């Protein structure tokens, strides 16, 4: 390369270097106060410790939740073992639990009935107005009586029903309904009754 | 002794200006660039030292100090180049 060109190239490189150096210095001057504003190592450590604590707490809560969830599942499994149809409904009447015996008795699967309103689903016939039942339920925390339910296949069932209110603090949150099928017993009773009425003999039942 | 005199005396050395072919534009470009570079190189360590003094928790602060020293030295060579023209 010619010496003139070399000298010009060297000068150009030096010029670029100068521009870059000045730019760096100016940027650094502007950057320094920003860098000073950043949280220090101590603050990071503090934040980190706080975060660590929170993670630990959450882990504990999760563990507790999981334990209670498995306990809940166990309880639900226990409820599946009983012969009575057990359903839990919210205060609005939506079914939130439906055990195995209820599936057998009424013919609907749990998944089909969750969220439905019991009275509508089972076309419940109450012995007294529902409003009265609910009033008593809220007052005493429970109710029991005979109701008529219609099964999925249209069959009519006479049910001995017991209701209990579940409260959280003072607030009622759910109603547990335990239903026993007494259709057969009822029929037998009626048959017996009719038999009694039909007989020409005088029959008196005395308390023993 | 002769060697030292040879080293520091200006006798045997050609002025640096020969490299720029004594072209006024090139000479001024070099002088100006060298001065600007030197200025930046002396300013940067000042900021770095100020930073490591303010931020006591800065990790590897010795590296910033070392870099500051290095860049001051670099700046000195550019000053020398102007002087040696």
Interface residues (C-beta under 8 A of the other chain):
Chain A: X3 X4 X7 X8 X10 X11 X14 X15 X17 X18 X19 X21 X22 X24 X25 X28 X29 X32 X35 X36 X40 X41 X42
Chain B: X19 X20 X21 X23 X26 X29 X30 X32 X33 X34 X36 X37 X39 X40 X41 X43 X44 X47 X48 X50 X51 X54 X55 X57 X59
